């Protein structure tokens, strides 16, 4: 099990006081009445083999999603490896979708604003922008529906693999105790 998440409290990224970097919070097991938290920040993407826990990076400029650097042990099982690779695959798919989606959105938004400026309107009102947003969502309704369906199926696969990994760990722990 990834030791970084065993005793990890929830923290806000704003609490890290770090410039846009890859960050992780590592918490040691609490001793009676005390908890020691170590905040780790890296300015560059770390090597997955050299880190002791998962790192979350700053938002990607195109997709607006935060990339993960997944830690893995040398002794990870085949099932745990499949889970890690599936997570990486789904994250890449998700990033690709939102990169293409956001590019299309900003191009259409620029076209909409350019057409309004060419028609003589210097500033585009919030009401006019709301019409653009509604039209964009209506036009891309089917794409969003298919994305959500695919996202649910991919997450179900991840949950199934994660349940298998946890069951495998419980069985290994039970074997060690007997």
C-alpha positions as CSV (number, residue, x, y, z in Angstrom):
1,X,0.0,0.0,0.0
2,X,1.2,3.5,-0.8
3,X,2.5,4.7,2.6
4,X,1.8,8.4,1.7
5,X,-1.9,7.8,1.9
6,X,-2.0,5.7,5.1
7,X,-2.2,8.6,7.6
8,X,-2.6,11.5,5.2
9,X,-4.9,14.4,6.3
10,X,-6.8,16.4,3.7
11,X,-5.1,19.6,2.8
12,X,-5.7,22.4,0.4
13,X,-3.1,23.1,-2.3
14,X,-3.3,26.8,-1.2
15,X,-2.0,25.6,2.2
16,X,1.2,24.4,0.6
17,X,2.5,27.9,-0.2
18,X,4.5,26.5,-3.1
19,X,4.9,28.0,-6.5
20,X,3.4,25.8,-9.3
21,X,5.2,22.5,-8.6
22,X,4.6,18.8,-8.1
23,X,3.6,18.3,-4.5
24,X,2.8,15.6,-2.0
25,X,2.1,15.5,1.7
26,X,3.9,12.8,3.6
27,X,2.6,12.1,7.1
28,X,4.2,9.8,9.5
29,X,2.1,7.7,11.8
30,X,0.8,9.9,14.6
31,X,2.4,9.5,18.0
32,X,0.3,10.0,21.1
33,X,-1.0,13.6,20.9
34,X,1.3,14.7,18.0
35,X,1.2,14.5,14.3
36,X,4.2,15.3,12.1
37,X,3.5,16.5,8.5
38,X,6.1,17.0,5.9
39,X,5.2,18.9,2.8
40,X,7.3,18.0,-0.2
41,X,7.4,20.2,-3.3
42,X,9.4,19.7,-6.5
43,X,9.8,22.2,-9.3
44,X,10.1,19.5,-12.0
45,X,8.3,16.3,-12.7
46,X,9.9,13.6,-10.5
47,X,10.9,10.2,-11.7
48,X,8.3,7.6,-10.7
49,X,11.0,5.1,-9.7
50,X,12.7,7.5,-7.3
51,X,9.7,8.9,-5.4
52,X,8.1,7.3,-2.3
53,X,4.5,8.4,-3.0
54,X,2.2,9.8,-5.7
55,X,2.8,13.4,-6.7
56,X,0.2,15.8,-8.2
57,X,1.5,18.5,-10.5
58,X,0.3,21.9,-11.4
59,X,-2.6,22.2,-13.8
60,X,-1.8,21.6,-17.5
61,X,-2.1,24.7,-19.6
62,X,-4.3,23.0,-22.3
63,X,-6.4,20.5,-20.4
64,X,-6.6,22.3,-17.0
65,X,-6.1,18.9,-15.3
66,X,-3.4,18.2,-12.7
67,X,-1.1,15.4,-13.9
68,X,-0.1,12.6,-11.5
69,X,3.2,11.0,-11.1
70,X,2.4,7.5,-9.8
71,X,4.8,5.8,-7.4
72,X,5.4,2.1,-7.7
73,X,7.3,-0.4,-5.8
74,X,9.7,-2.9,-7.4
75,X,7.7,-5.7,-5.7
76,X,4.3,-4.7,-7.0
77,X,2.1,-7.5,-8.0
78,X,0.8,-8.1,-11.6
79,X,-2.6,-6.9,-10.5
80,X,-1.2,-3.8,-8.8
81,X,0.8,-3.1,-12.0
82,X,-2.3,-3.5,-14.1
83,X,-4.1,-1.0,-11.8
84,X,-1.3,1.5,-12.0
85,X,-1.1,1.2,-15.8
86,X,-4.9,1.5,-16.2
87,X,-4.9,4.7,-14.1
88,X,-2.2,6.1,-16.3
89,X,-4.1,5.1,-19.4
90,X,-7.3,6.7,-18.2
91,X,-5.5,9.9,-17.1
92,X,-3.9,10.2,-20.6
93,X,-7.3,9.6,-22.2
94,X,-8.9,12.2,-20.0
95,X,-6.1,14.7,-20.6
96,X,-6.4,14.2,-24.3
97,X,-10.2,14.7,-24.3
98,X,-10.0,17.9,-22.3
99,X,-7.1,19.3,-24.3
100,X,-9.1,18.8,-27.5
101,X,-12.3,20.0,-25.9
102,X,-10.8,23.2,-24.5
103,X,-9.0,24.0,-27.7
104,X,-12.3,23.7,-29.6
105,X,-14.0,25.8,-26.9
106,X,-11.5,28.7,-27.0
107,X,-11.4,28.7,-30.8
108,X,-15.2,29.0,-31.0
109,X,-15.2,31.6,-28.3
110,X,-12.7,33.7,-30.1
111,X,-14.7,33.4,-33.3
112,X,-17.9,34.4,-31.5
113,X,-16.2,37.5,-30.0
114,X,-14.5,38.4,-33.3
115,X,-17.9,38.2,-35.1
116,X,-19.4,40.5,-32.5
117,X,-16.6,43.0,-32.8
118,X,-16.9,43.0,-36.6
119,X,-20.6,43.7,-36.3
120,X,-19.8,46.9,-34.4
121,X,-20.2,45.8,-30.8
122,X,-16.9,46.4,-29.0
123,X,-17.7,44.6,-25.7
124,X,-19.5,41.3,-25.6
125,X,-22.0,41.3,-22.7
126,X,-22.5,38.5,-20.2
127,X,-25.9,37.8,-21.7
128,X,-24.4,37.4,-25.1
129,X,-21.7,35.1,-23.8
130,X,-24.4,33.0,-22.0
131,X,-26.0,32.4,-25.4
132,X,-22.6,31.3,-26.8
133,X,-22.1,28.9,-23.8
134,X,-25.5,27.4,-24.2
135,X,-25.0,27.0,-28.0
136,X,-21.6,25.4,-27.4
137,X,-23.0,22.9,-24.8
138,X,-26.0,22.1,-27.0
139,X,-23.7,21.5,-30.0
140,X,-21.4,19.2,-28.0
141,X,-24.1,17.5,-26.0
142,X,-23.5,14.1,-27.7
143,X,-19.8,14.3,-27.2
144,X,-20.2,15.1,-23.5
145,X,-22.7,12.3,-23.1
146,X,-20.3,9.8,-24.7
147,X,-17.4,11.2,-22.6
148,X,-19.4,10.6,-19.4
149,X,-20.4,7.1,-20.4
150,X,-16.8,6.2,-21.2
151,X,-15.5,7.9,-18.0
152,X,-17.9,5.8,-15.9
153,X,-16.9,2.6,-17.6
154,X,-13.2,3.3,-17.3
155,X,-13.7,4.2,-13.6
156,X,-15.6,1.0,-13.0
157,X,-12.6,-0.9,-14.5
158,X,-10.3,1.0,-12.1
159,X,-12.5,0.3,-9.1
160,X,-12.7,-3.4,-10.0
161,X,-8.9,-3.6,-10.3
162,X,-8.5,-1.6,-7.0
163,X,-10.8,-4.0,-5.2
164,X,-8.8,-6.9,-6.6
165,X,-5.6,-5.4,-5.3
166,X,-7.0,-4.8,-1.9
167,X,-8.3,-8.3,-1.7
168,X,-4.9,-9.6,-2.8
169,X,-3.3,-7.5,0.0
170,X,-5.7,-8.8,2.6
171,X,-5.1,-12.4,1.6
172,X,-1.3,-11.9,1.7
173,X,-1.7,-10.3,5.2
174,X,-3.8,-13.2,6.4
175,X,-1.2,-15.7,5.1
176,X,1.6,-13.9,6.9
177,X,-0.4,-14.0,10.2
178,X,-0.9,-17.7,10.0
